Amino acid sequence: MTPLHVVVASHYRLPVKGYGGTERVVVALVRGLAALGHRVTLLASPGTRVPEATVVEVPPDRIRHPALDLATLLPPGADILHAIFPVRRVPSHPFVQTLEGNLTPGSPTLQNNICVSRDHARRHGTNVFVYNGLDPADFIFRAAKDDYDLFLGRLHSVKGYRWAVAAAKHSGRRLLIAGGWRPSLRRNIRYVGEVDGRRKAELLAGARCLWMPALWDEPFGLTLIEALFSGTPVLGTRRGALPELIAPNVGALCDSLDEMIAAAETIHTRDPEACRAHAERNFSHLVMAQEYERMYHAVLETGTLPPGRPAPHLATAG
């Protein structure tokens, strides 16, 4: 496709310090677009340093001001604007916007909006989506696993961490919990606090499996693909986007805690190489950038966005 000058707008300082989520997707997108030969300008908070882009510093309260036309911030020659947040005022320039979270019921429809999974799009009345992606180089692949399960994420009830704890109590298997606050745990369950960078990559690479017992409709599930990049299979629920991310050969989908406890007995039989390959094939920064590239050209050529492309394993799912 013809190279474009893409302006990516974010209200974060990049790269993120700490875990982050959307922040790391933005950096991955910039890397992916640059690798595909596009020129990238990044509008982001002061202090942002992303080598693959020309950075224009914009304070967060300005870039998200409801009266601001983001087009006024664009450099000469920009082809398309991509906001990684819902815009308050429709820009006077070709644009798309990515919705990473869930809107509250009754919220206004977002123009040129792109969701992050098929389920996320369906729940927002559209069929336009692009799966999030990350750079595989940011993760450590290990085929030989240690003897622990891992829960990584916010210790909130909707994330289902209590299911992981209950399963560990039932089985006696070692469980490491990485998250935002310290719960009261038994001896075989260890809290390791918030993790990022090398420490997070090592925990993901060494885990026998990642527990992701979501009890809400996840728009995507970034931790899940982090585990797969690390060669680590995933135990998940059938909520939100998780069935789109977990194929049978890289994890298990369950409807109850009892099902998850049973599935945990054989989760280690998944091939780590298959986990890594599944993530690289469907959720790398390059795959994400290629799909956004398709969206950009469609908007510029037709003024409309095309439907998203579901993960291939969904076509053969029973």
Backbone torsions as a table, in degrees:
resi	resn	phi	psi	omega
1	MET	NA	156.4	-179.4
2	THR	-63.5	130.3	176.9
3	PRO	-60.8	143.0	-178.6
4	LEU	-120.7	161.3	166.9
5	HIS	-100.0	104.5	-175.9
6	VAL	-101.6	130.7	174.8
7	VAL	-106.9	114.3	179.2
8	VAL	-98.0	127.0	-178.4
9	ALA	-111.0	126.3	178.1
10	SER	-137.8	148.7	178.6
11	HIS	-97.9	12.1	-179.8
12	TYR	-99.8	159.6	166.0
13	ARG	-88.7	127.7	-172.8
14	LEU	-123.0	147.9	-5.2
15	PRO	-71.7	160.8	-175.3
16	VAL	-72.9	147.7	169.1
17	LYS	-102.5	124.4	-172.6
18	GLY	102.2	-165.0	-172.6
19	TYR	-69.0	-59.5	-176.8
20	GLY	66.0	174.2	178.2
21	GLY	-153.9	-80.8	176.3
22	THR	-56.1	-37.4	-178.9
23	GLU	-57.9	-41.3	-178.6
24	ARG	-74.4	-30.1	174.9
25	VAL	-65.4	-39.1	179.0
26	VAL	-61.3	-46.9	179.7
27	VAL	-62.9	-41.2	178.8
28	ALA	-63.1	-39.4	178.6
29	LEU	-63.8	-45.1	178.8
30	VAL	-59.5	-46.1	178.0
31	ARG	-58.7	-45.5	-177.4
32	GLY	-64.8	-44.3	179.4
33	LEU	-62.9	-42.2	178.9
34	ALA	-63.8	-40.1	179.5
35	ALA	-64.8	-28.2	178.1
36	LEU	-82.7	-1.1	175.6
37	GLY	97.5	8.3	179.0
38	HIS	-86.5	151.4	172.5
39	ARG	-87.3	130.8	-175.0
40	VAL	-123.5	127.9	168.3
41	THR	-110.0	135.6	-176.8
42	LEU	-116.6	116.2	171.6
43	LEU	-89.5	116.8	-175.3
44	ALA	-155.9	173.4	-175.1
45	SER	-64.8	152.6	178.0
46	PRO	-53.2	140.7	-177.8
47	GLY	94.9	-3.6	179.6
48	THR	-67.3	134.8	177.7
49	ARG	-138.1	101.1	176.7
50	VAL	-128.3	106.5	-170.7
51	PRO	-58.3	-28.8	-175.0
52	GLU	-77.8	-4.3	-176.8
53	ALA	-131.5	156.5	166.3
54	THR	-83.4	120.1	-174.2
55	VAL	-94.9	129.7	170.8
56	VAL	-113.3	115.8	-175.4
57	GLU	-79.8	127.3	179.1
58	VAL	-135.5	122.4	179.2
59	PRO	-57.7	143.5	-175.4
60	PRO	-60.2	-34.6	-179.9
61	ASP	-70.8	-22.3	177.3
62	ARG	-82.9	-44.2	-174.3
63	ILE	-66.7	-23.7	-179.9
64	ARG	-107.8	14.2	179.3
65	HIS	-65.0	131.1	-174.9
66	PRO	-61.0	-22.5	-177.9
67	ALA	-93.5	-6.0	-174.5
68	LEU	-78.3	131.5	167.5
69	ASP	-90.3	108.8	-176.6
70	LEU	-58.0	-22.3	179.8
71	ALA	-61.4	-24.8	-179.8
72	THR	-71.3	-13.3	179.9
73	LEU	-95.4	-5.1	-173.3
74	LEU	-76.4	140.8	175.0
75	PRO	-74.9	162.0	178.0
76	PRO	-59.2	141.2	176.0
77	GLY	84.6	5.0	179.1
78	ALA	-68.2	133.1	179.3
79	ASP	-87.4	-43.3	-175.8
80	ILE	-149.8	146.8	177.1
81	LEU	-104.2	134.9	177.3
82	HIS	-126.2	106.0	178.4
83	ALA	-91.3	129.9	178.4
84	ILE	-97.6	46.3	175.3
85	PHE	-169.1	157.1	178.2
86	PRO	-67.4	125.4	-179.6
87	VAL	-81.1	145.8	-179.6
88	ARG	-85.7	-33.2	-179.1
89	ARG	-125.2	130.5	-178.3
90	VAL	-64.4	121.8	-177.7
91	PRO	-66.5	150.0	178.2
92	SER	-89.9	50.4	-177.5
93	HIS	-162.6	150.2	176.5
94	PRO	-53.8	131.4	-174.5
95	PHE	-153.3	161.4	165.5
96	VAL	-134.2	162.2	175.2
97	GLN	-137.8	142.6	178.6
98	THR	-105.3	130.4	174.2
99	LEU	-99.6	115.7	-179.0
100	GLU	-93.4	-25.3	-177.6
101	GLY	-106.7	-167.1	177.2
102	ASN	-103.6	128.6	174.9
103	LEU	-76.3	152.5	175.2
104	THR	-74.7	148.0	180.0
105	PRO	-54.7	138.1	-180.0
106	GLY	88.4	-1.3	178.6
107	SER	-66.3	150.0	178.8
108	PRO	-62.4	148.7	176.5
109	THR	-66.4	137.7	-179.5
110	LEU	-93.5	128.3	179.8
111	GLN	-73.1	140.0	178.8
112	ASN	52.9	40.2	-176.6
113	ASN	-87.6	141.5	176.9
114	ILE	-122.2	122.2	176.7
115	CYS	-87.1	-179.5	-172.9
116	VAL	-114.1	6.1	171.8
117	SER	-163.7	165.6	179.8
118	ARG	-64.5	-42.2	179.0
119	ASP	-64.7	-42.1	177.6
120	HIS	-58.4	-44.8	179.4
121	ALA	-64.9	-45.6	-179.1
122	ARG	-57.5	-42.7	-178.7
123	ARG	-70.7	-12.7	177.4
124	HIS	-112.6	19.5	171.2
125	GLY	71.8	32.2	-178.7
126	THR	-145.0	172.0	173.5
127	ASN	-122.7	16.5	-177.4
128	VAL	-98.2	119.8	178.3
129	PHE	-156.3	157.7	171.4
130	VAL	-137.1	125.5	178.0
131	TYR	-64.1	142.1	172.0
132	ASN	-63.2	157.0	177.6
133	GLY	-143.9	160.7	177.1
134	LEU	-137.0	163.3	179.8
135	ASP	-81.9	117.7	179.7
136	PRO	-56.4	-26.3	-178.9
137	ALA	-65.3	-15.6	-179.8
138	ASP	-80.8	-3.0	-174.2
139	PHE	-122.7	155.6	179.9
140	ILE	-100.0	124.1	175.9
141	PHE	-94.5	129.7	175.1
142	ARG	-136.4	124.2	176.8
143	ALA	-79.7	-34.0	179.5
144	ALA	-87.9	119.2	-175.3
145	LYS	-101.3	154.1	174.2
146	ASP	-85.4	175.5	-174.1
147	ASP	-95.2	63.1	173.6
148	TYR	-151.6	151.1	169.5
149	ASP	-96.9	160.7	-175.0
150	LEU	-132.0	135.2	164.6
151	PHE	-116.3	127.9	-176.5
152	LEU	-133.6	116.3	179.2
153	GLY	156.2	-176.7	178.1
154	ARG	-64.2	135.2	179.4
155	LEU	-86.1	69.0	-179.9
156	HIS	-118.0	149.2	-175.3
157	SER	-57.1	-36.1	-177.4
158	VAL	-68.8	-19.7	177.4
159	LYS	-80.4	-11.1	172.3
160	GLY	77.0	20.1	-175.9
161	TYR	-62.4	-26.1	179.6
162	ARG	-65.4	-29.2	175.9
163	TRP	-65.4	-41.5	178.6
164	ALA	-63.3	-41.1	178.7
165	VAL	-64.7	-45.2	-179.4
166	ALA	-62.1	-38.7	179.6
167	ALA	-66.6	-40.0	179.1
168	ALA	-65.4	-38.1	176.6
169	LYS	-64.2	-36.8	-178.8
170	HIS	-71.0	-42.2	-173.6
171	SER	-92.7	-22.6	-174.5
172	GLY	79.1	3.9	-179.4
173	ARG	-74.5	146.6	178.6
174	ARG	-65.6	134.9	177.4
175	LEU	-131.8	128.4	172.3
176	LEU	-104.7	133.0	179.8
177	ILE	-115.7	122.0	177.1
178	ALA	-116.5	118.1	-176.8
179	GLY	-171.1	-161.9	-166.1
180	GLY	-89.7	-18.6	177.8
181	TRP	-148.7	160.2	-170.7
182	ARG	-92.2	113.8	174.8
183	PRO	-84.3	170.6	174.9
184	SER	-86.9	123.4	-170.2
185	LEU	-130.7	162.3	174.8
186	ARG	-83.9	175.3	-171.9
187	ARG	-62.5	-36.8	-176.9
188	ASN	-84.3	2.2	-179.7
189	ILE	-117.4	121.1	-174.1
190	ARG	-117.8	130.9	175.9
191	TYR	-91.2	127.1	-176.7
192	VAL	-113.6	6.2	176.4
193	GLY	77.4	-172.6	177.3
194	GLU	-72.4	138.1	-178.6
195	VAL	-131.8	150.1	173.6
196	ASP	-154.6	178.0	175.2
197	GLY	58.3	-137.9	-175.4
198	ARG	-62.0	-40.3	-178.6
199	ARG	-62.8	-43.5	178.4
200	LYS	-64.3	-43.6	-179.7
201	ALA	-61.1	-39.3	179.5
202	GLU	-67.7	-41.2	178.9
203	LEU	-63.1	-43.3	178.9
204	LEU	-64.0	-41.5	-177.3
205	ALA	-68.4	-32.6	-175.4
206	GLY	-88.1	-15.4	-173.1
207	ALA	-69.2	142.8	173.7
208	ARG	-65.1	-37.1	175.0
209	CYS	-163.1	163.6	172.6
210	LEU	-105.9	131.0	173.5
211	TRP	-89.2	127.4	175.8
212	MET	-137.8	67.8	-176.4
213	PRO	-84.2	61.3	-174.9
214	ALA	-57.9	134.5	176.9
215	LEU	-113.0	20.4	175.3
216	TRP	-142.8	173.4	-177.7
217	ASP	-85.3	94.6	179.1
218	GLU	-64.8	126.7	174.6
219	PRO	-61.1	-38.2	177.7
220	PHE	-141.4	-86.9	-178.2
221	GLY	122.8	67.2	-172.1
222	LEU	-63.9	-37.8	-179.8
223	THR	-59.1	-32.8	-179.0
224	LEU	-61.7	-48.3	-178.8
225	ILE	-73.6	-24.5	173.3
226	GLU	-61.4	-42.5	178.2
227	ALA	-63.2	-45.9	-178.4
228	LEU	-62.6	-40.3	175.3
229	PHE	-59.2	-28.4	-179.0
230	SER	-86.7	1.7	-178.6
231	GLY	79.4	20.0	-174.3
232	THR	-110.4	122.3	-179.7
233	PRO	-70.6	164.5	-171.9
234	VAL	-126.2	135.0	169.6
235	LEU	-100.1	115.6	-176.7
236	GLY	-132.4	172.6	174.0
237	THR	-102.0	167.1	178.7
238	ARG	-89.2	59.8	-179.6
239	ARG	-122.4	141.4	175.7
240	GLY	56.7	-132.1	-175.0
241	ALA	-82.2	-6.7	-171.1
242	LEU	-56.9	-40.5	177.7
243	PRO	-63.7	-21.1	177.5
244	GLU	-78.7	-22.5	-175.2
245	LEU	-98.8	-26.9	-174.3
246	ILE	-105.9	108.8	171.2
247	ALA	-86.8	157.7	-176.3
248	PRO	-57.9	-29.0	-177.2
249	ASN	-82.8	-2.0	-179.9
250	VAL	-124.6	3.9	-179.7
251	GLY	175.3	-169.6	-179.5
252	ALA	-137.8	140.3	176.8
253	LEU	-109.6	132.9	-174.6
254	CYS	-134.5	160.6	179.7
255	ASP	-108.9	-11.2	-176.6
256	SER	-146.5	164.5	177.0
257	LEU	-62.5	-41.0	179.0
258	ASP	-60.0	-40.7	177.9
259	GLU	-63.5	-38.5	-179.4
260	MET	-68.4	-39.6	178.2
261	ILE	-61.4	-41.9	179.1
262	ALA	-67.0	-43.2	-178.7
263	ALA	-66.5	-29.2	-179.8
264	ALA	-63.3	-23.2	-178.8
265	GLU	-67.1	-26.6	-176.5
266	THR	-121.3	5.5	-175.5
267	ILE	-60.7	-30.0	-176.8
268	HIS	-71.2	-8.5	180.0
269	THR	-79.5	-9.5	175.9
270	ARG	-67.4	142.8	-177.7
271	ASP	-78.5	120.2	178.1
272	PRO	-55.7	-36.6	178.3
273	GLU	-62.5	-38.3	178.5
274	ALA	-66.7	-36.1	177.7
275	CYS	-62.8	-48.8	179.9
276	ARG	-62.2	-44.8	-178.2
277	ALA	-63.4	-39.8	178.8
278	HIS	-61.5	-43.8	179.5
279	ALA	-67.2	-42.8	-179.6
280	GLU	-65.3	-36.7	-176.6
281	ARG	-72.1	-31.5	-172.0
282	ASN	-117.1	-24.0	-168.0
283	PHE	-134.7	27.7	175.6
284	SER	-81.9	166.0	177.6
285	HIS	-63.4	-30.5	180.0
286	LEU	-72.3	-41.4	177.2
287	VAL	-62.7	-44.9	177.7
288	MET	-59.4	-46.4	-178.7
289	ALA	-63.5	-37.8	178.3
290	GLN	-64.8	-38.6	178.6
291	GLU	-69.4	-39.6	176.5
292	TYR	-66.9	-35.9	175.1
293	GLU	-56.1	-43.9	177.6
294	ARG	-61.9	-40.0	178.8
295	MET	-65.5	-44.0	-179.1
296	TYR	-59.3	-49.7	-177.1
297	HIS	-64.1	-35.7	178.4
298	ALA	-63.9	-44.5	179.0
299	VAL	-63.0	-43.4	-178.0
300	LEU	-68.9	-33.5	-175.1
301	GLU	-92.2	-32.1	-174.9
302	THR	-124.7	-15.0	-177.8
303	GLY	80.7	3.4	-179.7
304	THR	-130.3	161.1	179.5
305	LEU	-100.9	138.9	178.9
306	PRO	-82.8	162.4	175.6
307	PRO	-62.4	153.1	174.8
308	GLY	-72.5	166.6	-179.7
309	ARG	-109.7	110.7	-178.6
310	PRO	-65.4	155.8	177.1
311	ALA	-57.4	139.6	-173.9
312	PRO	-56.7	-33.6	-175.6
313	HIS	-67.1	-17.7	179.3
314	LEU	-67.8	-28.3	-178.8
315	ALA	-68.2	-25.3	-178.3
316	THR	-107.3	3.9	-178.8
317	ALA	-70.3	140.0	179.8
318	GLY	-79.2	NA	NA
